[in-house]
């Protein structure tokens, strides 16, 4: 039996996450330009359906598609958070949540964008119904915040979020 999900939209909102908009509507949602972390959520806990081919853009010639068995093996029953990501300020201080989430959205739409992480999301048949929420972070490294949230998820569910293929990296 899977644990009761404690990382819900309600608890994320209480922690200061905002947005909760469709991935396809990110351009008009007022995503801040500060560094921070973000989550991709599925509002349904029904079993997923997977596409045979991933529509996301190829990166450096690599096809983002994986088998249904790989996707099924990564699925976390009962979890609504599917991916946890980070957005740093970058070397010149001009990156952040807005740019990182735009790269993620463009990659999922088949474009060339440097966002290979989280690619499993786009192979979900209902990826157009997924929500994204973000939490600006200025007082500490977003890498640490991402790793902590992934660790909390793993403690609750015994596995990484569906589309996270690593545990996050602390600085």
C-alpha positions, 0 to 999 in steps of 0.5 A, a space after each residue: 500500500 502506498 503512503 498517503 501523499 503529503 506533498 500535495 497542492 495544498 501543502 505546496 501552497 502552504 510552503 509558498 509555491 505559486 502558479 499551478 498553471 498548465 505547462 502549455 500556458 506558462 508564457 502568460 502566467 507571470 513566472 518570476 525571473 528569480 532562481 528557485 525550484 519548481 514541480 510538475 503535478 498531475 491532478 489525477 492519481 489514476 493509472 497513467 497511459 504512455 505514448 509510444 514515442 516521446 514528442 519532446 525535442 531531441 538533444 544532441 541527437 538523442 531520442 527522448 523516448 523510452 519504453 513503456 516498461 521503463 516508464 511504468 517502472 518509474 511510475 509512483 502510485 498515488 503521487 501527484 508530484 511527477 517532477 522536481 526541478 531547479 532554476 539557478 541564476 546562472 553565471 551572468 545572473 540572468 537565468 532563473 525560473 522564467 527561462 528554465 521553465 520556458 526551456 522545459 516547455 519548449 523541449 516538450 513541444 518538440 523544440 531545441 532546448 537544453 532541458 533533458 531532465 524531466 523528459 518522461 513527462 512528455 511521454 504521458 498521454 495526459 501531459 497537456 493537463 499537467 500543472 507547474 508550480 514554482 517557489 522563488 528562492 533567493 536566500 540559498 542555493 536552489 540545488 539544495 532546495 531541489 535535493 531536499 524536496 526530492 529526499 522528502 518525496 523519496 522518504 514518503 514514497 520510497 522512490 524518486 518522482 516519476 520524471 526525476 532520474 537523479 536525486 538532485 545535487 547539493 552544492 
